[in-house]
């Protein structure tokens, strides 16, 4: 069970490697991840659209998917921090 490169609720600094119409592929350092466009800040505010090479702080939402699903939204990061603090 210790072979997963990322874990749910883990925070990571990632680099965008591919931008598609539905989201972005990111390099986590150990593996690839996916951030759907609705989980990228540009969907919700005046943040610039995603571009290859961008660096983001993100959180793992679902480590069981291939590639794992992440979010770069502040609210999702805060929820993950609460979950980790509560030990859930």
ABEGO torsion letter per residue (X at the ends): XAABABBBGBBBBBBBABBBAAEBBBBAGABBBBBBAAABAAAABABBBBBBGBBBBBBBABAABOBBBBBABAAAAAAAAAAAAAGX
